[in-house]
Amino acid sequence: MAERSQTQKQKNNRARVAVLYVFLSLSSFASGDELLPQVPEGVQAMSLSGEPLISAEPSVNTLNNLAQARTEYEAEPGIAENIIWYGRRTAYAGEYRRAIEIFTEGVEKFPEDPRFFRHRGHRYLSIREFDHAIADLERAAVLMDGTPVAVEPDGLPNAQNIPLTTTQGNVWYHLGLAYYLKQDWPRALEAFRRGYSLGGYDDNLVSTGHWIYMILRLMGREDEALAALDEISAEMEIIENMSYHQLCLLYKGEASLEEMMAADGDDPSNAAVAYGVANYLYYNGDRQGADDLLRRLVSGSSWSAFGFIAAEADLANPNR
């Protein structure tokens, strides 16, 4: 009886989130293209302050990888992995709008595969369509409920060529970020905690722990924020998330603010550091220093980096 009750509860949860997904999908764009907002030719998105966002020229290696992914897709467009990699490689080349269209094809062909909603949700974040991102990532969470944790292959392998993340972890991480960018702290905290609870490599603990700490500080829960970093130490084996690790050590009082203040935000790693430091200044009473650093960050070129987008969201908030 208890097992049947739990199964029914899961079905009810799935139904509720499915209704949310449909509502957000239908309501986000009242007119025009159902997938994408209109922007000037050559522009990928508009910033939260109304500035056009244009991608940099991709490297030769990125273009070669994209060409190979396109060839494999065109040869067998009915294979889910071919669609996923074509979309991912397209996004790595800075064509986020086209990537969303490709992932939408995957959604239509494989509506029960959470990976397409996960990747499309990520790229909706890149173009500042936060409600669409939430709808997709909530849907992915429903579809992956009860499924085995699956390692997600890296599109940009780290130095040790070890994939560090899972599909489930990435869904919760990006959903947490989407709610964070909407400045919905309770839902952001819940999503990041769901991801943190999956465990995994030390890299995952520091990246997710960083956001959990910042959210709790912004909610005024300082003691709880510090306790959230109990598992994080200088001795952790970090493969690629060195920036998040250093930020967590800063929050714990084990790293120097001065050595981190050099970050200018003009690459994704530096954007993460610059945003974390700006928040650190903000909730420690230096509002002017925080805002100065946020403005310096958004004057850079890494506009698809999460730290950059979060800085935009903070600066756009008149009540901050």
C-alpha positions in Angstrom: 0.0 0.0 0.0 2.8 2.4 0.9 4.6 1.6 -2.3 1.4 2.3 -4.4 0.9 5.6 -2.5 4.5 6.7 -3.3 4.0 5.8 -6.9 0.8 7.8 -7.1 2.5 10.7 -5.4 5.3 10.6 -8.1 2.6 10.6 -10.8 0.9 13.6 -9.2 4.1 15.5 -9.0 4.9 14.7 -12.6 1.4 15.9 -13.6 1.8 19.2 -11.7 5.1 20.0 -13.3 3.8 19.0 -16.7 1.0 21.6 -16.3 3.6 24.2 -15.3 5.7 23.4 -18.3 2.8 23.7 -20.7 1.7 27.0 -19.1 5.1 28.6 -19.3 5.7 27.3 -22.8 2.5 28.8 -24.0 2.7 32.1 -22.1 6.3 33.2 -22.4 6.0 34.5 -26.0 2.5 35.9 -26.6 3.3 36.7 -30.2 5.9 36.1 -32.9 8.2 33.1 -33.0 7.2 30.4 -30.4 10.8 29.4 -29.9 12.8 32.6 -30.0 12.3 36.4 -29.5 13.0 38.6 -32.4 16.4 40.3 -32.5 18.4 42.2 -35.1 20.2 40.2 -37.7 23.5 38.8 -36.4 22.5 39.2 -32.8 22.1 36.2 -30.5 20.2 38.0 -27.7 19.5 41.2 -26.0 21.1 41.9 -22.6 18.9 42.6 -19.6 19.8 46.3 -20.1 18.8 46.2 -23.8 22.2 45.8 -25.4 22.7 43.5 -28.4 24.8 40.4 -27.7 27.0 39.2 -30.6 29.1 36.0 -30.4 32.8 36.1 -31.0 34.3 34.3 -34.0 34.7 30.6 -33.1 38.1 28.9 -33.2 39.1 26.7 -36.1 38.9 23.6 -33.8 35.4 24.6 -32.7 34.3 24.9 -36.3 35.9 21.6 -37.2 34.1 19.8 -34.4 30.8 21.5 -35.5 31.3 20.3 -39.1 31.9 16.7 -37.9 28.8 16.9 -35.7 26.7 18.3 -38.6 27.9 15.5 -40.9 27.0 12.8 -38.5 23.6 14.4 -37.9 22.8 14.7 -41.6 23.8 11.1 -42.1 21.5 9.8 -39.3 19.2 12.6 -38.1 17.0 10.1 -36.2 19.6 9.2 -33.6 19.3 11.2 -30.4 23.0 11.5 -29.7 23.6 13.0 -33.2 21.0 15.7 -32.5 22.4 16.4 -29.1 26.0 16.8 -30.3 24.9 18.9 -33.3 23.1 21.2 -30.9 25.9 21.3 -28.4 28.6 22.0 -31.0 26.4 24.7 -32.5 26.2 26.4 -29.1 29.9 26.1 -28.6 30.3 28.0 -31.8 28.2 30.8 -30.3 25.0 30.1 -32.3 22.7 29.8 -29.3 19.5 30.5 -31.2 20.3 27.8 -33.8 21.2 25.4 -31.0 17.8 26.0 -29.4 16.1 25.1 -32.8 18.2 21.9 -33.0 17.3 20.8 -29.4 13.7 21.6 -30.2 13.9 19.1 -33.0 15.1 16.6 -30.5 12.2 17.4 -28.1 9.8 16.7 -31.0 11.4 13.4 -31.9 12.2 12.2 -28.4 9.7 14.0 -26.1 10.5 11.6 -23.1 14.2 12.2 -23.2 15.2 14.7 -20.5 18.5 15.5 -22.2 16.9 17.7 -24.9 15.1 19.8 -22.3 18.2 20.0 -20.2 20.3 21.3 -23.1 17.6 23.6 -24.5 17.0 25.0 -21.0 20.7 25.8 -20.7 20.7 27.7 -23.9 17.6 29.6 -23.0 19.7 30.9 -20.1 22.4 32.0 -22.5 19.9 34.2 -24.4 18.2 35.5 -21.2 14.9 33.7 -21.6 14.7 32.6 -18.0 11.0 31.5 -18.0 11.6 29.2 -21.0 14.6 27.8 -19.2 12.7 27.1 -16.1 9.9 25.4 -18.0 12.4 23.1 -19.9 14.4 22.3 -16.8 11.4 21.5 -14.7 10.2 19.2 -17.5 13.6 17.5 -17.5 13.4 17.0 -13.8 10.1 15.2 -14.2 11.3 13.0 -17.0 14.5 12.0 -15.1 12.7 11.2 -11.9 13.5 7.7 -10.8 16.1 7.1 -13.6 19.7 6.0 -12.9 22.2 8.8 -12.5 23.9 9.1 -15.9 27.3 10.6 -16.6 27.1 13.4 -19.2 30.0 13.4 -21.8 32.0 16.5 -21.9 32.0 18.7 -25.0 35.0 20.5 -23.8 37.1 17.9 -22.0 39.2 18.9 -19.0 43.0 18.3 -18.7 42.4 14.8 -17.3 39.7 14.0 -19.8 37.4 12.9 -17.0 33.7 13.8 -17.4 32.7 15.3 -14.0 28.9 15.9 -14.3 25.7 13.9 -14.8 22.5 14.7 -16.6 20.7 14.8 -13.3 23.2 17.1 -11.7 23.2 19.4 -14.7 19.4 19.7 -14.6 19.4 20.7 -11.0 22.4 23.0 -11.4 20.9 24.9 -14.3 17.4 25.0 -12.8 19.0 26.5 -9.6 20.7 29.0 -11.7 17.5 29.9 -13.6 15.7 30.6 -10.4 18.7 32.5 -9.1 18.6 34.7 -12.1 14.9 35.4 -11.4 16.0 36.1 -7.9 13.7 33.5 -6.5 16.0 32.4 -3.7 14.0 29.6 -2.1 13.4 27.7 -5.3 17.1 28.3 -6.4 18.3 27.0 -3.0 16.1 23.9 -3.3 17.3 23.1 -6.8 21.0 23.5 -5.9 20.6 21.4 -2.8 19.0 18.7 -4.9 22.0 18.7 -7.1 24.5 18.9 -4.2 22.8 15.8 -2.6 23.8 13.7 -5.7 27.5 14.0 -4.6 30.1 13.2 -7.2 33.5 14.7 -7.8 34.9 17.5 -5.6 34.4 19.8 -8.5 30.6 19.4 -8.3 30.6 20.1 -4.6 32.5 23.4 -4.9 30.5 24.7 -7.9 27.1 23.9 -6.3 28.3 24.8 -2.8 29.4 28.3 -4.0 25.8 29.1 -5.2 24.2 27.6 -2.1 26.5 29.8 0.1 25.7 33.0 -1.9 21.9 32.3 -1.8 21.9 31.7 2.0 23.9 34.9 2.5 21.5 36.9 0.3 18.7 35.4 2.4 20.4 36.7 5.6 21.2 33.2 6.9 24.9 33.6 7.5 25.5 30.8 10.0 23.6 28.3 7.8 25.6 29.5 4.8 28.9 28.8 6.5 27.7 25.4 7.6 26.9 24.6 4.0 30.6 24.7 3.3 31.6 22.1 6.0 32.6 19.5 3.4 34.8 21.9 1.4 38.5 22.2 2.2 41.8 23.3 0.7 42.8 19.6 0.3 40.0 18.8 -2.2 41.0 17.3 -5.5 39.8 19.9 -8.0 40.2 19.1 -11.7 38.6 22.1 -13.4 36.5 24.2 -11.0 39.4 26.0 -9.4 37.6 29.4 -9.4 34.6 28.0 -7.4 37.0 26.2 -5.1 38.9 29.4 -4.3 35.7 31.3 -3.8 34.5 28.8 -1.3 37.8 29.0 0.5 37.3 32.8 0.5 33.9 32.4 2.1 35.4 30.2 4.8 38.2 32.7 5.5 40.9 30.4 4.1 41.8 32.5 1.0 42.7 36.2 0.5 40.3 38.7 -1.0 43.2 40.7 -2.4 44.5 37.9 -4.6 41.0 37.4 -6.0 40.2 41.0 -6.7 42.3 41.0 -9.9 39.6 39.1 -11.8 38.1 41.3 -14.5 35.4 39.0 -15.7 36.6 38.9 -19.3 36.5 35.1 -19.6 34.1 32.5 -18.1 36.4 31.5 -15.2 37.1 35.1 -14.3 33.5 36.0 -14.6 32.7 33.4 -11.9 35.3 34.8 -9.6 34.4 38.5 -10.3 30.7 37.8 -9.6 31.4 35.8 -6.4 33.7 38.5 -5.1 31.1 41.2 -5.9 28.5 39.3 -3.9 31.0 38.8 -1.1 31.5 42.6 -1.0 27.7 43.2 -1.1 26.7 41.1 1.8 29.7 42.3 3.8 28.5 45.9 3.6 30.5 47.3 0.6 27.7 48.0 -1.8 29.7 50.5 -3.8 32.6 48.1 -4.3 30.1 45.4 -5.3 28.4 47.5 -7.9 31.6 48.8 -9.3 32.8 45.2 -9.8 29.5 44.2 -11.4 29.7 47.0 -13.8 33.3 46.1 -14.7 32.2 42.5 -15.2 29.4 43.4 -17.7 31.7 45.7 -19.6 33.7 42.6 -20.7 33.0 40.2 -23.5 32.0 36.9 -21.8 28.3 37.6 -22.0 27.3 33.9 -22.0 29.1 33.2 -18.8 26.8 32.6 -15.8 28.6 35.1 -13.7 28.1 37.7 -16.4 24.4 37.0 -16.6 24.0 37.1 -12.9 25.7 40.4 -12.7 23.3 41.7 -15.3 20.4 40.5 -13.3 21.7 42.2 -10.1 22.3 45.5 -11.8 18.8 45.3 -13.4 17.1 44.9 -10.0 16.0 48.3 -8.8 15.4 47.0 -5.3 18.8 45.5 -4.8 
